[in-house]
Amino acid sequence: MKTRPRRSATALTTAALAAALALSLTGCVESGRSSSAATASEPSDCPWEADDSVTTTARIAWQAIPNADVVVKDLGLLEACMPNAEITWVQAASGGDVVKYYGSGDVDLGLMGSSPATIASSEPVVRDVDIAVVWIHDVIGDAESLVVKDPAVTGLEDLRGGRIGVPFSSTAHYSLLQALTEAGLDPATDVEVVNLDPEKMPGAWQGDQIDAAWVWDPVQTQLLDDGGTRLLSSADTAKAGRPTFDVGTADRGFVAENPAFMEQWAKAQDHAVGLVKDDPSTAAESVAAVLGIDPADAEKQFAGLSYLTAQEQVDYLSASFPDDLLTTAGFLLDQGGIEAVGTAEEYAEHVDAGPAKSALGG
């Protein structure tokens, strides 16, 4: 792999992480419309008795990921089940963006990866962003992968001196750093890790500006279709003891003040998970409408993620997930991504199984 000049590792990684999580925004948030108005599907009826009493105003950050959250968005389940609520969908390119939106007061709920959720639950960010993980949208497997351009690259060592694109402060970034470290490569000196939003990757790929990318669908599939080869995936890093997740988060004050909204939100998420598991072709139509892909391709992408029911949410959030945040924090501290690791009890304070319990009627 041809060596390119680059900035020093620590400076590159730390500075970019800080920039990705800077909480002073100068731009504006891209506001969404109601889910049914923004996509091709017809709005749904509420699958249970709608709650007319909810008048909450909620701003929800979403990402183009093939999971149940986009099914909820496309079918308009929140709008149908809370007809008097005012709901706005705000698109984000990565979890780092969602953290910034929280910091500037632009969203109340949002999907992000477990890595940015850990950062947002750690000092000093936690002083400005007070969120809790309230749902696990998916456990990431082959849906996030390291795709390489040169077919001669058969191992991470072959990428020494190369340039790898990844959205900083995302679960993909965390998995990449972990994989490089496990392979004995210094992410700061042996390769050049470039902060790149997913939508910019195909252009950088075709322009030979990157040699590889760790990214999720639909961009992952685009790179594979363009001749790329999957070298590793987040399923591999999970087997190595570092699982990653896409999680639903919410401002803790918002959760406390809007229990009825959160119950309906969790019921909608659980209903959509049931569609993905039991009626994947119908769920795929919604994902395809939101992501702008073919339904058959959307259904294939479900295999790269694992989805949890409301009961499984309660069990996992109440037991294991705080430890996953703590483990992630330890690794991020070593990489310069956070300044300090909190206690297990402190991370547990940023996990709330209450909405999932309420969805079960408990």
Kinemage of the C-alpha trace (Angstrom):
@kinemage 1
@onewidth
@group {chain A} dominant
@subgroup {mainchain}
@vectorlist {calphas} color= white
{ca met a 1} P 0.000 0.000 0.000
{ca lys a 2} L 1.450 3.331 -1.048
{ca thr a 3} L 2.358 5.590 1.872
{ca arg a 4} L 0.908 9.088 1.856
{ca pro a 5} L 2.008 12.072 3.937
{ca arg a 6} L -0.301 12.697 6.866
{ca arg a 7} L -0.674 14.492 10.125
{ca ser a 8} L 0.438 12.857 13.296
{ca ala a 9} L -1.941 10.189 14.658
{ca thr a 10} L -2.834 11.599 17.965
{ca ala a 11} L -3.381 15.082 16.602
{ca leu a 12} L -5.549 13.786 13.760
{ca thr a 13} L -7.689 11.473 15.843
{ca thr a 14} L -8.146 13.697 18.878
{ca ala a 15} L -8.742 16.896 16.946
{ca ala a 16} L -11.257 15.281 14.636
{ca leu a 17} L -13.119 13.664 17.510
{ca ala a 18} L -13.310 16.982 19.269
{ca ala a 19} L -14.555 18.686 16.128
{ca ala a 20} L -17.149 16.002 15.527
{ca leu a 21} L -18.563 16.504 18.990
{ca ala a 22} L -18.241 20.294 19.230
{ca leu a 23} L -21.425 21.550 20.779
{ca ser a 24} L -21.296 25.111 19.463
{ca leu a 25} L -23.145 24.927 16.166
{ca thr a 26} L -22.867 27.542 13.462
{ca gly a 27} L -25.133 25.816 10.956
{ca cys a 28} L -28.784 24.885 11.050
{ca val a 29} L -30.461 21.535 11.502
{ca glu a 30} L -32.168 19.979 8.538
{ca ser a 31} L -35.785 19.767 9.600
{ca gly a 32} L -37.878 16.843 8.467
{ca arg a 33} L -41.573 16.628 7.716
{ca ser a 34} L -44.022 14.174 9.208
{ca ser a 35} L -42.999 10.668 8.256
{ca ser a 36} L -45.843 9.869 5.908
{ca ala a 37} L -45.408 13.135 4.022
{ca ala a 38} L -41.707 12.543 3.469
{ca thr a 39} L -41.896 9.073 1.956
{ca ala a 40} L -43.768 7.040 -0.594
{ca ser a 41} L -45.938 4.965 1.746
{ca glu a 42} L -49.498 5.752 2.774
{ca pro a 43} L -49.976 6.716 6.430
{ca ser a 44} L -51.081 3.885 8.696
{ca asp a 45} L -53.838 3.583 11.247
{ca cys a 46} L -52.643 3.156 14.804
{ca pro a 47} L -52.325 -0.627 15.486
{ca trp a 48} L -53.852 -0.052 18.948
{ca glu a 49} L -56.153 2.575 20.435
{ca ala a 50} L -54.658 5.982 19.699
{ca asp a 51} L -53.961 8.328 22.596
{ca asp a 52} L -55.624 11.664 21.817
{ca ser a 53} L -54.482 13.128 25.128
{ca val a 54} L -50.818 13.429 24.086
{ca thr a 55} L -50.064 16.976 22.932
{ca thr a 56} L -46.274 16.748 23.148
{ca thr a 57} L -44.028 18.599 20.730
{ca ala a 58} L -41.203 16.217 19.831
{ca arg a 59} L -38.210 16.624 17.513
{ca ile a 60} L -36.707 13.276 16.552
{ca ala a 61} L -33.288 12.772 14.943
{ca trp a 62} L -33.204 9.824 12.555
{ca gln a 63} L -30.594 8.202 10.340
{ca ala a 64} L -30.836 6.270 7.072
{ca ile a 65} L -30.286 2.835 8.625
{ca pro a 66} L -32.358 -0.262 7.714
{ca asn a 67} L -33.999 -0.806 11.080
{ca ala a 68} L -37.404 -0.480 12.716
{ca asp a 69} L -36.989 3.232 13.434
{ca val a 70} L -37.347 4.116 9.752
{ca val a 71} L -40.386 1.808 9.578
{ca val a 72} L -41.953 3.870 12.370
{ca lys a 73} L -41.110 7.026 10.444
{ca asp a 74} L -42.394 5.837 7.081
{ca leu a 75} L -45.673 4.383 8.363
{ca gly a 76} L -46.416 7.478 10.419
{ca leu a 77} L -47.057 5.360 13.514
{ca leu a 78} L -46.302 8.136 15.974
{ca glu a 79} L -48.542 10.554 14.111
{ca ala a 80} L -51.343 7.976 13.912
{ca cys a 81} L -51.127 6.916 17.548
{ca met a 82} L -50.726 10.464 18.919
{ca pro a 83} L -52.796 12.567 16.496
{ca asn a 84} L -52.583 15.686 18.661
{ca ala a 85} L -48.823 15.572 19.118
{ca glu a 86} L -46.538 17.744 17.006
{ca ile a 87} L -43.730 15.592 15.619
{ca thr a 88} L -40.789 16.738 13.525
{ca trp a 89} L -38.193 14.396 12.017
{ca val a 90} L -34.630 15.730 11.759
{ca gln a 91} L -32.188 13.806 9.564
{ca ala a 92} L -28.623 13.275 10.781
{ca ala a 93} L -25.633 11.860 8.920
{ca ser a 94} L -24.087 10.209 11.991
{ca gly a 95} L -24.352 9.853 15.745
{ca gly a 96} L -21.871 12.681 16.189
{ca asp a 97} L -24.362 14.977 14.489
{ca val a 98} L -27.132 13.809 16.830
{ca val a 99} L -24.968 14.631 19.863
{ca lys a 100} L -24.417 18.116 18.445
{ca tyr a 101} L -28.160 18.546 17.890
{ca tyr a 102} L -28.784 17.651 21.526
{ca gly a 103} L -26.115 20.102 22.621
{ca ser a 104} L -27.732 22.950 20.694
{ca gly a 105} L -31.237 22.042 21.895
{ca asp a 106} L -32.504 21.065 18.441
{ca val a 107} L -33.820 17.547 19.199
{ca asp a 108} L -35.563 15.690 22.014
{ca leu a 109} L -34.974 12.113 20.848
{ca gly a 110} L -32.473 10.612 18.446
{ca leu a 111} L -30.873 7.512 17.019
{ca met a 112} L -27.123 7.196 17.480
{ca gly a 113} L -24.561 4.453 17.810
{ca ser a 114} L -23.393 3.083 21.134
{ca ser a 115} L -20.030 4.821 20.714
{ca pro a 116} L -21.413 8.390 20.505
{ca ala a 117} L -23.915 7.446 23.227
{ca thr a 118} L -20.958 6.544 25.428
{ca ile a 119} L -19.222 9.821 24.612
{ca ala a 120} L -22.406 11.748 25.382
{ca ser a 121} L -22.640 9.944 28.740
{ca ser a 122} L -19.050 10.804 29.701
{ca glu a 123} L -17.460 13.975 31.065
{ca pro a 124} L -17.195 16.701 29.914
{ca val a 125} L -19.906 16.236 27.242
{ca val a 126} L -22.420 15.009 29.819
{ca arg a 127} L -22.421 18.474 31.406
{ca asp a 128} L -23.988 19.878 28.238
{ca val a 129} L -25.921 16.848 26.939
{ca asp a 130} L -28.144 14.983 29.390
{ca ile a 131} L -29.513 11.941 27.567
{ca ala a 132} L -30.491 8.372 28.337
{ca val a 133} L -30.462 5.291 26.148
{ca val a 134} L -34.112 4.173 26.086
{ca trp a 135} L -34.111 1.603 23.272
{ca ile a 136} L -31.718 -0.632 21.352
{ca his a 137} L -32.689 -0.239 17.716
{ca asp a 138} L -30.337 -2.996 16.601
{ca val a 139} L -27.248 -4.993 17.424
{ca ile a 140} L -24.812 -4.343 14.584
{ca gly a 141} L -23.335 -7.235 12.626
{ca asp a 142} L -22.424 -7.335 8.939
{ca ala a 143} L -24.482 -4.173 8.394
{ca glu a 144} L -21.293 -2.219 9.158
{ca ser a 145} L -18.128 -3.344 7.444
{ca leu a 146} L -14.643 -2.397 6.379
{ca val a 147} L -14.753 -2.431 2.584
{ca val a 148} L -11.429 -2.295 0.722
{ca lys a 149} L -10.856 -1.153 -2.842
{ca asp a 150} L -7.787 -3.187 -3.808
{ca pro a 151} L -8.603 -6.913 -4.151
{ca ala a 152} L -4.997 -7.675 -3.226
{ca val a 153} L -5.715 -6.444 0.321
{ca thr a 154} L -6.507 -9.558 2.337
{ca gly a 155} L -5.699 -8.369 5.852
{ca leu a 156} L -5.481 -5.199 7.892
{ca glu a 157} L -1.695 -5.245 7.664
{ca asp a 158} L -2.043 -4.710 3.910
{ca leu a 159} L -3.666 -1.324 4.629
{ca arg a 160} L -0.534 0.047 6.320
{ca gly a 161} L 0.139 3.496 4.856
{ca gly a 162} L -3.349 3.657 3.342
{ca arg a 163} L -6.248 6.012 3.895
{ca ile a 164} L -9.464 4.763 5.516
{ca gly a 165} L -12.690 6.767 5.527
{ca val a 166} L -15.123 6.520 8.434
{ca pro a 167} L -17.621 8.856 10.114
{ca phe a 168} L -15.850 9.955 13.296
{ca ser a 169} L -17.509 9.312 16.656
{ca ser a 170} L -19.721 6.615 15.109
{ca thr a 171} L -19.970 2.917 15.917
{ca ala a 172} L -18.091 2.271 12.662
{ca his a 173} L -15.242 4.487 13.896
{ca tyr a 174} L -15.139 2.608 17.191
{ca ser a 175} L -15.088 -0.762 15.419
{ca leu a 176} L -12.354 0.389 13.035
{ca leu a 177} L -10.105 1.646 15.832
{ca gln a 178} L -10.660 -1.543 17.785
{ca ala a 179} L -9.856 -3.738 14.776
{ca leu a 180} L -6.687 -1.797 13.934
{ca thr a 181} L -5.505 -1.965 17.538
{ca glu a 182} L -6.192 -5.694 17.762
{ca ala a 183} L -4.176 -6.180 14.549
{ca gly a 184} L -1.200 -4.343 16.036
{ca leu a 185} L -1.599 -1.228 13.892
{ca asp a 186} L -1.477 2.255 15.384
{ca pro a 187} L -4.581 4.101 14.105
{ca ala a 188} L -2.628 7.357 14.318
{ca thr a 189} L 0.612 6.505 12.534
{ca asp a 190} L 0.277 3.270 10.570
{ca val a 191} L -2.805 4.354 8.586
{ca glu a 192} L -4.564 7.627 7.895
{ca val a 193} L -8.065 7.604 9.337
{ca val a 194} L -10.177 10.246 7.580
{ca asn a 195} L -13.420 11.706 8.962
{ca leu a 196} L -15.908 11.200 6.130
{ca asp a 197} L -19.708 11.269 6.111
{ca pro a 198} L -21.281 8.226 4.386
{ca glu a 199} L -22.803 10.197 1.504
{ca lys a 200} L -19.349 11.529 0.583
{ca met a 201} L -17.693 8.121 0.481
{ca pro a 202} L -18.703 6.977 -3.035
{ca gly a 203} L -17.169 10.099 -4.556
{ca ala a 204} L -13.990 9.747 -2.499
{ca trp a 205} L -13.873 6.050 -3.423
{ca gln a 206} L -14.214 6.672 -7.148
{ca gly a 207} L -11.700 9.533 -6.972
{ca asp a 208} L -9.075 7.290 -5.333
{ca gln a 209} L -9.049 9.522 -2.267
{ca ile a 210} L -9.566 6.577 0.104
{ca asp a 211} L -8.374 2.977 0.017
{ca ala a 212} L -11.058 1.598 2.310
{ca ala a 213} L -14.110 2.639 4.316
{ca trp a 214} L -15.884 1.305 7.375
{ca val a 215} L -19.520 2.211 6.823
{ca trp a 216} L -23.112 1.018 6.948
{ca asp a 217} L -25.812 0.506 4.330
{ca pro a 218} L -26.825 1.767 1.862
{ca val a 219} L -23.300 3.126 1.193
{ca gln a 220} L -21.698 -0.176 2.184
{ca thr a 221} L -23.606 -1.956 -0.581
{ca gln a 222} L -22.705 0.798 -3.066
{ca leu a 223} L -18.998 0.279 -2.394
{ca leu a 224} L -19.334 -3.499 -2.629
{ca asp a 225} L -21.201 -3.174 -5.921
{ca asp a 226} L -18.435 -0.862 -7.145
{ca gly a 227} L -15.880 -3.639 -6.832
{ca gly a 228} L -15.062 -3.415 -3.148
{ca thr a 229} L -14.388 -6.383 -0.876
{ca arg a 230} L -15.577 -6.792 2.709
{ca leu a 231} L -12.502 -7.317 4.877
{ca leu a 232} L -14.081 -7.243 8.332
{ca ser a 233} L -17.442 -6.377 9.849
{ca ser a 234} L -18.820 -5.304 13.180
{ca ala a 235} L -19.825 -8.924 13.701
{ca asp a 236} L -16.089 -9.691 13.930
{ca thr a 237} L -15.421 -6.959 16.478
{ca ala a 238} L -18.438 -8.155 18.483
{ca lys a 239} L -16.907 -11.633 18.632
{ca ala a 240} L -13.737 -9.979 19.950
{ca gly a 241} L -15.773 -8.649 22.891
{ca arg a 242} L -16.693 -5.180 21.615
{ca pro a 243} L -20.290 -5.253 20.338
{ca thr a 244} L -21.837 -2.129 18.858
{ca phe a 245} L -25.439 -0.997 18.714
{ca asp a 246} L -27.704 1.609 17.198
{ca val a 247} L -29.660 2.999 20.116
{ca gly a 248} L -32.622 5.238 20.728
{ca thr a 249} L -31.767 8.090 23.054
{ca ala a 250} L -33.830 10.848 24.626
{ca asp a 251} L -33.235 13.951 26.678
{ca arg a 252} L -33.738 12.850 30.274
{ca gly a 253} L -35.844 15.875 31.098
{ca phe a 254} L -38.066 15.168 28.098
{ca val a 255} L -38.560 11.545 29.211
{ca ala a 256} L -39.546 12.630 32.728
{ca glu a 257} L -42.001 15.240 31.452
{ca asn a 258} L -43.605 13.136 28.697
{ca pro a 259} L -44.265 9.581 29.961
{ca ala a 260} L -47.362 9.078 27.782
{ca phe a 261} L -45.466 10.103 24.649
{ca met a 262} L -42.574 7.783 25.505
{ca glu a 263} L -44.975 4.875 26.054
{ca gln a 264} L -46.520 5.383 22.617
{ca trp a 265} L -43.076 5.839 21.076
{ca ala a 266} L -41.850 2.554 22.572
{ca lys a 267} L -45.023 0.707 21.504
{ca ala a 268} L -44.490 1.973 17.948
{ca gln a 269} L -40.880 0.806 17.981
{ca asp a 270} L -41.886 -2.619 19.303
{ca his a 271} L -44.603 -2.924 16.653
{ca ala a 272} L -42.080 -2.091 13.918
{ca val a 273} L -39.607 -4.632 15.303
{ca gly a 274} L -42.384 -7.218 15.021
{ca leu a 275} L -42.849 -6.291 11.354
{ca val a 276} L -39.129 -6.675 10.661
{ca lys a 277} L -39.097 -10.080 12.344
{ca asp a 278} L -42.462 -11.493 11.231
{ca asp a 279} L -43.330 -9.595 8.044
{ca pro a 280} L -39.979 -8.488 6.604
{ca ser a 281} L -41.320 -7.841 3.107
{ca thr a 282} L -43.752 -5.227 4.445
{ca ala a 283} L -41.075 -3.676 6.654
{ca ala a 284} L -38.700 -3.638 3.683
{ca glu a 285} L -41.149 -1.544 1.679
{ca ser a 286} L -40.935 1.168 4.333
{ca val a 287} L -37.156 0.977 4.567
{ca ala a 288} L -36.899 1.131 0.779
{ca ala a 289} L -39.135 4.206 0.669
{ca val a 290} L -37.022 6.041 3.234
{ca leu a 291} L -33.591 4.955 1.984
{ca gly a 292} L -34.438 5.195 -1.719
{ca ile a 293} L -33.467 1.604 -2.519
{ca asp a 294} L -35.180 -1.488 -3.903
{ca pro a 295} L -37.376 -3.379 -1.380
{ca ala a 296} L -35.554 -6.628 -2.128
{ca asp a 297} L -32.241 -4.983 -1.249
{ca ala a 298} L -33.754 -3.500 1.899
{ca glu a 299} L -34.922 -6.921 3.043
{ca lys a 300} L -31.455 -8.386 2.472
{ca gln a 301} L -29.968 -5.696 4.697
{ca phe a 302} L -32.061 -6.845 7.661
{ca ala a 303} L -29.727 -9.841 7.982
{ca gly a 304} L -26.824 -7.576 8.972
{ca leu a 305} L -28.587 -6.415 12.140
{ca ser a 306} L -30.305 -8.083 15.097
{ca tyr a 307} L -33.503 -6.616 16.529
{ca leu a 308} L -34.850 -6.816 20.083
{ca thr a 309} L -38.483 -6.957 21.208
{ca ala a 310} L -39.722 -4.778 24.062
{ca gln a 311} L -39.219 -7.591 26.581
{ca glu a 312} L -35.700 -8.208 25.309
{ca gln a 313} L -35.101 -4.449 25.549
{ca val a 314} L -36.077 -4.435 29.210
{ca asp a 315} L -33.868 -7.422 30.000
{ca tyr a 316} L -30.799 -6.115 28.180
{ca leu a 317} L -31.054 -2.448 29.147
{ca ser a 318} L -31.586 -3.356 32.793
{ca ala a 319} L -28.713 -5.843 32.974
{ca ser a 320} L -25.912 -5.729 30.425
{ca phe a 321} L -26.017 -2.465 28.521
{ca pro a 322} L -24.476 -0.202 31.200
{ca asp a 323} L -21.469 -2.552 31.216
{ca asp a 324} L -21.222 -2.234 27.418
{ca leu a 325} L -21.083 1.552 27.806
{ca leu a 326} L -18.354 1.191 30.434
{ca thr a 327} L -16.293 -1.137 28.219
{ca thr a 328} L -16.675 1.209 25.260
{ca ala a 329} L -15.649 4.151 27.428
{ca gly a 330} L -12.443 2.410 28.459
{ca phe a 331} L -11.446 1.877 24.843
{ca leu a 332} L -12.387 5.431 23.844
{ca leu a 333} L -10.270 6.794 26.693
{ca asp a 334} L -7.258 4.883 25.365
{ca gln a 335} L -7.868 6.362 21.908
{ca gly a 336} L -8.256 9.935 23.156
{ca gly a 337} L -11.970 10.043 22.371
{ca ile a 338} L -13.033 10.973 25.921
{ca glu a 339} L -11.258 12.628 28.818
{ca ala a 340} L -12.349 10.316 31.621
{ca val a 341} L -14.261 7.106 32.285
{ca gly a 342} L -17.147 7.268 34.701
{ca thr a 343} L -18.247 4.560 37.109
{ca ala a 344} L -20.590 1.723 36.238
{ca glu a 345} L -23.252 3.427 38.341
{ca glu a 346} L -22.846 6.689 36.429
{ca tyr a 347} L -23.290 4.986 33.072
{ca ala a 348} L -26.306 3.112 34.439
{ca glu a 349} L -27.907 6.506 35.123
{ca his a 350} L -27.826 7.105 31.364
{ca val a 351} L -29.801 3.946 30.588
{ca asp a 352} L -33.579 3.938 31.087
{ca ala a 353} L -35.666 0.813 30.463
{ca gly a 354} L -38.812 2.622 31.601
{ca pro a 355} L -40.306 3.322 28.143
{ca ala a 356} L -39.807 -0.311 27.096
{ca lys a 357} L -41.482 -1.465 30.321
{ca ser a 358} L -44.426 0.860 29.714
{ca ala a 359} L -44.806 -0.553 26.204
{ca leu a 360} L -45.381 -3.938 27.845
{ca gly a 361} L -47.998 -2.457 30.125
{ca gly a 362} L -45.743 -2.538 33.136
